[in-house]
Amino acid sequence: MPAGPAPDVPPPRPAQAQPETFTSVCPGCGSQLAYQPGTMMLHCDTCGTDVEIKPVDARITEHSLDEWEAANQNTFVAKIAAFELTCQNCGATSTTTDLSSICQFCGGALVATDRPEGLITPEAVIPFQVQKKQAHDEFGKWVTSRWFAPNALKKVGSTEGLTGTYLPHWTYDSNTATDYTGQRGDYYYTTETRQVSDGRGGWRTETYQQRHTAWHHASGHVARPFDDVLVLGAHTLDPEKVQKMGPWRLGDAKPFQDEFLTGFAAVRYDLDPQAGAEQAKQQMVAVIQDDVRRDIGGDEQRISHMDVVYRDNMFKLLLMPLWIATYLYAGKTWQVMVNANTGEVVGDRPYSAWKITLAVLAGVLLVAGIVAAVVLSRRSG
């Protein structure tokens, strides 16, 4: 890492340690507390004690991407080593890159309150809203509603494993201004004639309208602000599947507190913010292209060039909750994810070959019946 930032550039954000008062030990019986989804409480399953999570007196902040990149040109998460988490229940230590986990010895909560230098601390978290029982129920509904699923799959009543996990996401804001060049296509029609069969062995002349496109040069300027463009910050799960679990209720986000992680796993980001920014720009460009097409107008549009300028670029690290469920079927493990913010379910499932075959045959027979009916109708006419 460089010896230090330039005098006129803000220094890198240090890892933020939580106050020493944070604890996951129950004051009533000494057992482990865990965050109770949908509340502001830590709950003890052993004696039923609830401990209120005192909200921090802070708002969710964002940080200048340009300033961060200038001050952290050589800071990459791949260079940050794993660190030790100490269980507050039994004292055992575990070496990991996760921000939180579950102790393999006693089931206690492992939360990294003292994070390595250079690791960005989350600014916000969407706490779990969907409780474990509800996640089981949503999984059951998902299983029984799968088309072309084997009949035996309907009998899978519960998951073999259900783990609550926070996934890191980067969010990006930007004010964009775009100059573009392209072409506008306007339709016009001419009257044409053609020879067509009269159905009785002869021919007749038919008049029709032929569509043409007149292309003209187009150029202009569009502007659009972007707020909270989401980029998955870890490669632990398939980004396409995670995206299908959305949209997330970002309005449920709260300033980050370690208490929300207690009893759950939290994956550390492995995509650096500058790399995430490039993915965010790709999402922005897709939207800007639609803006340009609308600005060009006409019936068709061609975009030759776009010069996009990104200003006031901001970012933050946000943790999002999900339940990861696994179930066994036909000797194979399948994975399903339940969005712990909205209850949306996305996952893998087996297909029944014979059900698909029957559906295809039914489709073929249906088409054959329609064709036969048309042929008989023409012959009778």
Backbone torsions as a table, in degrees:
resi	resn	phi	psi	omega
1	MET	NA	151.7	179.6
2	PRO	-66.6	156.0	-177.0
3	ALA	-61.7	-31.8	-179.4
4	GLY	176.6	158.6	-179.2
5	PRO	-75.5	162.9	176.6
6	ALA	-63.0	152.2	-175.6
7	PRO	-56.7	-32.5	-175.9
8	ASP	-93.6	9.7	-180.0
9	VAL	-114.3	131.2	179.2
10	PRO	-57.0	141.8	-179.4
11	PRO	-69.2	161.1	178.0
12	PRO	-59.5	148.2	178.0
13	ARG	-74.1	123.0	179.5
14	PRO	-74.2	160.0	174.6
15	ALA	-64.3	136.6	-175.9
16	GLN	-100.4	116.7	177.3
17	ALA	-84.6	140.3	178.3
18	GLN	-76.5	159.0	179.3
19	PRO	-57.4	151.9	-177.7
20	GLU	-65.9	-15.2	-178.9
21	THR	-73.3	-13.1	179.7
22	PHE	-67.1	128.8	177.7
23	THR	-149.8	150.2	177.6
24	SER	-110.9	14.8	-180.0
25	VAL	-94.2	131.5	-179.4
26	CYS	-65.9	127.5	178.8
27	PRO	-71.1	-16.0	-178.1
28	GLY	-85.6	-43.5	-175.2
29	CYS	-130.8	-5.0	179.0
30	GLY	84.5	2.3	177.5
31	SER	-79.1	-176.2	-177.0
32	GLN	-85.6	137.0	171.0
33	LEU	-91.0	158.0	175.1
34	ALA	-146.3	149.6	179.3
35	TYR	-63.6	133.9	178.4
36	GLN	-93.8	109.1	-176.7
37	PRO	-53.0	138.4	176.9
38	GLY	82.1	6.3	-178.4
39	THR	-130.4	-176.1	169.8
40	MET	-116.3	45.8	-175.6
41	MET	-131.6	147.7	163.1
42	LEU	-99.4	135.3	-173.2
43	HIS	-121.0	142.2	175.7
44	CYS	-104.8	117.6	179.5
45	ASP	-72.5	-19.3	-176.7
46	THR	-76.8	-51.1	-176.4
47	CYS	-116.1	-3.0	176.7
48	GLY	83.0	7.4	-179.6
49	THR	-68.3	138.1	174.0
50	ASP	-113.1	136.2	178.0
51	VAL	-120.2	123.1	-177.5
52	GLU	-69.7	138.0	173.1
53	ILE	-88.8	113.5	-179.5
54	LYS	-79.0	117.3	-178.2
55	PRO	-63.7	144.2	178.4
56	VAL	-75.5	146.9	179.8
57	ASP	-86.7	74.9	-176.9
58	ALA	-158.0	160.1	174.7
59	ARG	-109.1	162.1	179.2
60	ILE	-71.3	121.2	-176.8
61	THR	-101.7	156.8	173.6
62	GLU	-121.6	162.9	-173.2
63	HIS	-130.9	146.8	-178.7
64	SER	-67.8	120.8	178.6
65	LEU	-67.4	-40.3	-178.7
66	ASP	-63.0	-42.2	179.6
67	GLU	-68.5	-39.1	179.7
68	TRP	-64.2	-43.9	-179.7
69	GLU	-63.8	-38.4	179.5
70	ALA	-64.7	-35.7	-176.6
71	ALA	-89.6	-14.2	-173.7
72	ASN	-131.7	43.5	-176.0
73	GLN	-60.4	-31.0	-176.1
74	ASN	-110.5	17.1	178.9
75	THR	-98.5	114.4	179.1
76	PHE	-129.9	140.3	-175.3
77	VAL	-63.9	-26.1	179.1
78	ALA	-63.0	-22.2	179.5
79	LYS	-85.8	-10.2	-178.3
80	ILE	-88.9	119.7	-174.6
81	ALA	-74.6	166.0	173.4
82	ALA	-64.6	161.5	-177.6
83	PHE	-137.7	171.7	-176.0
84	GLU	-96.0	136.0	171.9
85	LEU	-110.7	134.6	-179.7
86	THR	-108.1	127.6	178.8
87	CYS	-71.0	128.3	-179.8
88	GLN	-78.3	-4.7	-179.4
89	ASN	-96.8	-55.0	-175.8
90	CYS	-110.7	-9.2	177.1
91	GLY	86.5	-1.3	179.8
92	ALA	-67.4	151.3	179.2
93	THR	-113.5	147.7	178.0
94	SER	-133.0	136.5	177.4
95	THR	-94.9	125.3	-173.9
96	THR	-158.5	169.0	171.1
97	THR	-106.0	-2.8	-179.7
98	ASP	-75.9	153.8	177.4
99	LEU	-78.2	-27.4	176.6
100	SER	-153.4	158.8	-178.7
101	SER	-162.4	-171.2	178.5
102	ILE	-116.8	133.3	-179.2
103	CYS	-63.6	128.9	-177.9
104	GLN	-75.4	-11.0	-177.3
105	PHE	-96.2	-41.3	-176.1
106	CYS	-127.5	-2.6	-178.3
107	GLY	79.3	9.2	179.7
108	GLY	-72.2	169.5	-177.8
109	ALA	-85.1	134.0	174.7
110	LEU	-114.5	115.2	-179.6
111	VAL	-130.0	128.3	-178.3
112	ALA	-82.4	91.6	179.4
113	THR	-83.2	-18.8	178.4
114	ASP	-118.0	96.8	-170.3
115	ARG	-94.4	153.2	-176.7
116	PRO	-62.1	151.1	176.9
117	GLU	-62.8	136.0	179.4
118	GLY	96.3	-17.3	179.9
119	LEU	-83.1	125.9	-179.3
120	ILE	-73.0	128.2	177.3
121	THR	-82.9	136.7	178.4
122	PRO	-57.0	139.1	175.2
123	GLU	-87.8	-24.9	-174.6
124	ALA	-147.6	161.5	177.9
125	VAL	-146.7	139.2	169.1
126	ILE	-96.6	104.6	-177.0
127	PRO	-64.6	157.2	176.9
128	PHE	-58.3	132.7	173.5
129	GLN	-110.3	-33.8	-178.3
130	VAL	-89.2	119.3	179.8
131	GLN	-77.5	167.0	-173.4
132	LYS	-60.6	-42.5	-179.8
133	LYS	-62.2	-42.3	179.0
134	GLN	-64.3	-37.3	177.4
135	ALA	-62.6	-40.3	175.5
136	HIS	-60.3	-43.7	-178.8
137	ASP	-64.3	-43.2	179.3
138	GLU	-64.3	-36.5	176.5
139	PHE	-62.7	-43.8	179.9
140	GLY	-61.7	-41.4	177.5
141	LYS	-63.3	-40.2	-178.7
142	TRP	-63.7	-44.2	-178.6
143	VAL	-61.2	-46.3	-174.5
144	THR	-75.6	-10.0	-177.5
145	SER	-103.9	8.1	-177.4
146	ARG	-79.1	123.6	173.8
147	TRP	-71.2	145.6	177.9
148	PHE	60.9	20.0	176.5
149	ALA	-82.3	147.2	175.7
150	PRO	-58.9	146.1	-178.9
151	ASN	-57.9	-35.0	-178.1
152	ALA	-65.3	-23.1	-179.2
153	LEU	-65.6	-30.1	-179.9
154	LYS	-63.4	-20.5	-178.3
155	LYS	-86.2	-5.1	177.4
156	VAL	-73.0	105.5	-172.6
157	GLY	-89.3	-21.9	-177.0
158	SER	-152.7	167.7	179.2
159	THR	-83.3	151.8	174.5
160	GLU	-77.4	-27.7	178.8
161	GLY	-152.2	137.5	-179.6
162	LEU	-137.3	113.1	-174.2
163	THR	-120.3	130.5	176.0
164	GLY	-86.5	124.9	-174.1
165	THR	-138.8	139.2	171.2
166	TYR	-96.3	131.4	177.3
167	LEU	-106.1	135.1	178.8
168	PRO	-78.1	136.9	174.2
169	HIS	-131.9	141.0	169.5
170	TRP	-91.5	141.9	170.7
171	THR	-119.1	139.9	-175.3
172	TYR	-127.6	139.3	173.5
173	ASP	-117.8	147.5	177.2
174	SER	-162.6	144.5	169.8
175	ASN	-101.3	114.9	-175.0
176	THR	-106.7	145.6	174.3
177	ALA	-133.5	130.7	-171.8
178	THR	-132.7	124.2	168.0
179	ASP	-96.3	138.1	-176.0
180	TYR	-138.2	158.9	168.6
181	THR	-131.8	151.4	-179.5
182	GLY	-177.5	-154.3	-179.9
183	GLN	-138.5	145.1	175.9
184	ARG	-107.6	130.4	178.8
185	GLY	-108.9	122.5	178.0
186	ASP	-113.8	131.5	-179.1
187	TYR	-78.3	143.1	167.5
188	TYR	-143.3	160.8	-170.6
189	TYR	-128.1	144.7	173.2
190	THR	-123.2	151.5	179.5
191	THR	-89.0	124.9	-177.5
192	GLU	-126.0	164.9	176.0
193	THR	-126.8	153.8	177.3
194	ARG	-153.1	158.0	179.4
195	GLN	-92.9	128.7	179.5
196	VAL	-131.0	155.5	180.0
197	SER	-68.9	141.3	177.7
198	ASP	-91.8	2.7	177.8
199	GLY	83.2	-3.9	-179.6
200	ARG	-124.2	23.1	178.9
201	GLY	93.0	-2.4	179.6
202	GLY	-111.6	-172.3	-178.6
203	TRP	-131.5	153.0	175.8
204	ARG	-139.7	157.7	-179.5
205	THR	-92.2	130.2	-179.7
206	GLU	-117.9	137.2	176.2
207	THR	-100.1	136.8	-179.3
208	TYR	-146.4	165.5	178.5
209	GLN	-98.9	120.8	178.8
210	GLN	-96.6	125.7	-179.1
211	ARG	-87.8	137.2	174.7
212	HIS	-127.2	164.4	178.1
213	THR	-124.6	124.6	175.1
214	ALA	-97.9	121.4	-176.6
215	TRP	-100.8	137.9	179.4
216	HIS	-135.3	148.7	178.7
217	HIS	-63.0	142.5	178.2
218	ALA	-139.5	144.4	175.0
219	SER	-153.3	158.0	-179.2
220	GLY	176.4	-165.7	-175.3
221	HIS	-141.1	133.6	175.1
222	VAL	-130.0	152.9	178.1
223	ALA	-135.9	142.9	178.9
224	ARG	-153.2	132.8	171.3
225	PRO	-88.8	145.0	176.6
226	PHE	-118.8	139.0	-179.4
227	ASP	-132.6	127.8	175.4
228	ASP	56.1	51.8	170.8
229	VAL	-73.9	121.4	-171.7
230	LEU	-90.5	136.4	173.9
231	VAL	-134.9	125.1	178.0
232	LEU	-61.9	128.9	-174.2
233	GLY	-95.5	5.3	-179.4
234	ALA	-141.4	147.7	-179.5
235	HIS	-95.7	16.2	-178.3
236	THR	-62.1	-38.2	-178.8
237	LEU	-123.2	161.6	179.7
238	ASP	-65.5	119.4	-178.6
239	PRO	-57.1	-35.9	-179.2
240	GLU	-65.5	-39.0	178.9
241	LYS	-69.3	-40.4	178.9
242	VAL	-63.5	-39.2	179.4
243	GLN	-63.8	-36.2	179.5
244	LYS	-66.1	-18.0	-179.6
245	MET	-77.8	-11.9	-178.0
246	GLY	-80.1	-176.3	-0.4
247	PRO	-78.4	148.7	177.1
248	TRP	-84.6	150.7	176.4
249	ARG	-86.5	88.1	-175.4
250	LEU	-66.1	-20.0	176.9
251	GLY	-66.8	-14.2	178.0
252	ASP	-83.7	-4.2	-177.3
253	ALA	-65.1	143.0	177.9
254	LYS	-126.8	156.0	173.7
255	PRO	-55.0	140.9	-173.1
256	PHE	-64.6	134.0	170.4
257	GLN	-139.8	140.1	-178.9
258	ASP	-61.6	-27.7	-178.5
259	GLU	-55.5	-34.8	-178.7
260	PHE	-66.5	-20.9	-179.2
261	LEU	-86.9	-14.7	-173.5
262	THR	-61.8	122.2	-179.3
263	GLY	90.3	-1.2	179.9
264	PHE	-127.2	159.9	173.5
265	ALA	-86.3	152.8	175.9
266	ALA	-141.4	116.4	-175.9
267	VAL	-79.4	136.8	175.4
268	ARG	-78.5	145.1	179.2
269	TYR	-66.7	143.7	173.5
270	ASP	-123.0	8.0	173.5
271	LEU	-112.3	118.6	-177.3
272	ASP	-70.3	154.1	-175.0
273	PRO	-59.8	-34.1	180.0
274	GLN	-68.4	-34.6	176.3
275	ALA	-71.9	-38.3	176.5
276	GLY	-63.5	-33.7	179.6
277	ALA	-63.0	-35.7	178.5
278	GLU	-66.1	-38.5	176.8
279	GLN	-67.8	-37.6	177.8
280	ALA	-63.4	-38.9	179.5
281	LYS	-63.2	-35.5	177.7
282	GLN	-62.8	-39.8	176.8
283	GLN	-65.8	-40.0	180.0
284	MET	-65.2	-42.1	-178.1
285	VAL	-60.2	-39.1	179.3
286	ALA	-60.7	-38.4	178.3
287	VAL	-72.3	-40.9	-179.8
288	ILE	-62.7	-37.5	177.8
289	GLN	-59.5	-40.1	176.5
290	ASP	-64.3	-39.0	177.3
291	ASP	-61.6	-42.2	-179.1
292	VAL	-64.4	-43.2	179.7
293	ARG	-61.1	-41.8	177.5
294	ARG	-65.3	-36.5	-179.5
295	ASP	-69.9	-35.6	177.1
296	ILE	-67.0	-41.9	179.2
297	GLY	75.7	-159.5	-178.4
298	GLY	77.6	-167.9	-178.7
299	ASP	-92.7	-30.5	176.1
300	GLU	-138.8	157.3	-179.9
301	GLN	-137.7	145.3	171.6
302	ARG	-124.8	129.8	178.5
303	ILE	-104.5	117.5	-179.6
304	SER	-89.1	-40.6	-175.5
305	HIS	-156.5	141.9	173.2
306	MET	-130.4	128.8	175.9
307	ASP	-109.1	97.8	-174.9
308	VAL	-95.7	128.9	175.5
309	VAL	-111.5	127.6	-179.2
310	TYR	-106.3	122.8	-179.1
311	ARG	-125.2	158.7	177.0
312	ASP	53.6	48.9	-176.1
313	ASN	-78.0	120.9	-177.8
314	MET	-125.8	156.2	177.4
315	PHE	-150.9	162.0	172.3
316	LYS	-152.6	163.0	177.7
317	LEU	-105.0	124.3	-175.4
318	LEU	-124.6	133.5	176.7
319	LEU	-98.5	132.7	-178.6
320	MET	-120.8	142.5	-172.1
321	PRO	-95.6	143.9	171.2
322	LEU	-153.8	154.3	171.8
323	TRP	-99.0	129.5	175.8
324	ILE	-104.6	116.7	-176.8
325	ALA	-110.2	142.1	173.9
326	THR	-126.2	145.7	176.4
327	TYR	-142.9	154.6	-178.9
328	LEU	-101.7	133.2	173.9
329	TYR	-148.7	128.9	178.8
330	ALA	53.6	39.4	176.1
331	GLY	76.2	8.0	-178.7
332	LYS	-122.9	145.0	178.5
333	THR	-91.7	129.6	179.3
334	TRP	-115.1	149.6	-176.4
335	GLN	-117.4	137.2	176.9
336	VAL	-131.6	141.3	178.2
337	MET	-116.3	134.4	177.5
338	VAL	-114.2	120.4	177.1
339	ASN	-65.3	113.0	-176.1
340	ALA	-80.5	5.8	174.9
341	ASN	-101.6	-35.8	-175.3
342	THR	-124.1	-17.8	-177.0
343	GLY	90.4	-0.3	178.7
344	GLU	-62.8	139.6	-176.6
345	VAL	-117.4	132.6	176.2
346	VAL	-137.5	137.1	180.0
347	GLY	-172.7	-177.5	178.2
348	ASP	-96.0	149.5	180.0
349	ARG	-152.6	152.3	174.7
350	PRO	-79.8	159.9	177.2
351	TYR	-119.0	148.2	177.2
352	SER	-92.0	115.8	-177.6
353	ALA	-62.9	-40.1	-176.9
354	TRP	-71.0	-32.6	177.3
355	LYS	-67.1	-40.3	178.2
356	ILE	-64.6	-42.3	179.5
357	THR	-61.1	-44.3	178.9
358	LEU	-63.0	-39.2	179.8
359	ALA	-65.6	-40.8	178.7
360	VAL	-64.6	-44.7	178.8
361	LEU	-61.9	-40.5	178.5
362	ALA	-62.6	-39.1	178.0
363	GLY	-65.3	-41.6	179.1
364	VAL	-63.6	-44.7	179.2
365	LEU	-62.9	-38.1	178.9
366	LEU	-63.8	-46.3	178.9
367	VAL	-63.1	-42.6	179.7
368	ALA	-61.5	-39.7	178.2
369	GLY	-64.0	-41.6	178.9
370	ILE	-63.7	-44.6	179.7
371	VAL	-61.6	-44.1	-180.0
372	ALA	-62.0	-40.1	179.7
373	ALA	-65.2	-39.7	179.1
374	VAL	-64.6	-43.6	-179.7
375	VAL	-62.2	-45.7	179.7
376	LEU	-64.2	-36.0	178.8
377	SER	-64.8	-42.3	-179.6
378	ARG	-66.9	-39.8	-179.3
379	ARG	-66.0	-39.9	179.9
380	SER	-70.7	-26.4	177.2
381	GLY	-76.1	NA	NA
